[in-house]
Amino acid sequence: MMKKTESSGSGIGFLFILFLVLKLTGAINWSWWWVTSPLWIPFALAFSLGFVVIIIAIIALLLFDKPRDMFINRIKEISEKRTNAQKNKKDIEEEHED
């Protein structure tokens, strides 16, 4: 048995060839932009989607930058408190040894 493989690339190529033949035979009176649209529309969609994702990421970074800084500052405070507590514990132990 033969395996049947399908890809969207072959469909795009088929549409382009179909539109090209129809344009060259005079069956359609479309602009060349629309005849070649199966070639450039997928790239335009991919570019647009990537652009939107980048814009959303930038907006998210700008909006959530302050809470991230607050979180980092809180972690630093906790770390400093632990360090101070450990120093105080050592000081108390040294006083008891004397």
N, C-alpha and C positions, 0 to 999 in steps of 0.2 A: 504494500500500500504506500502511496505517496502522501507525504504530509503537506497540507495546504498552509502556506504562510501568508499573512496579510500585514501590510503596513500602511500607515497613513501617507507615507512618502509616495507610494505608488499611486494612490488616489489623487494626490496633489499633482503629480506629473501627468496623470491621465486627463485631469481637468484642464491643465494648461495646454496640452496637445489638442484637446477637443476645442477649446476656445480659439486657439491659434488657427486650426484648420477652418473653423467656421468664419473667422475674421478674414482669412486669406481668400476663401471662396466667395465672400460677400454675403453669406447667409445672415450674418449679424453686422450691425453698424455701431459697435461699441468702441469706446475709447481704448487705446492701447493700455491704459492704466488698468482697466477692468479685464482685459484679455490676459494680462500678466499677473492679475491679482492672486491666483493660486500660488504663485511663487513668493510674493512679498507679504501677503496677509499673515501667514503663520509667524514670520519673523517680527512683524509689527506687533502682533498680539503678545509674543514672548517678551519683546522689549518693553511693551507697556506694562505687562505684569511685573517684570523685574523692577521697573521704575516705581510702580505703586508700592511694592514691597520695601524698597529702599526708603521711600518717603515715610511710610508707616514706621519703619525702624528708627528713622531720625526723630520723628515726633515722639515715639515711645521713649527714646533716650532723653530727649529734652524734658518730657513730662515726669519721668520717673528718676531723673538724676538726683533731685533733692531728697526723696525718700531713701535712695541708695546711700547718699552721703550721711543721712541721719542714722541709718543702720550701721554704717562703718564707724561713725563716731561713738555709737552706743557700744559696739564691740570693744573699741579702744578703752572706753570708760570702765567696762567690766574687767578688762585685762589689767588696767591700772589698779583697780580695787583689789584684785587678787594679789598683785605684786605687793601692794601696800600691806595687805593682810599677812602675807608671808613674811615680810620684813618685821612687822609688829610681833608676830609669833616668835621669830628668831630673837628679837630684842627681849621679850618676856622670858624666854628660855635662858638667855645669857644672864639676866638679872637674878634668876633663881639659882644659877650655878655659882654666883658670887656669894 
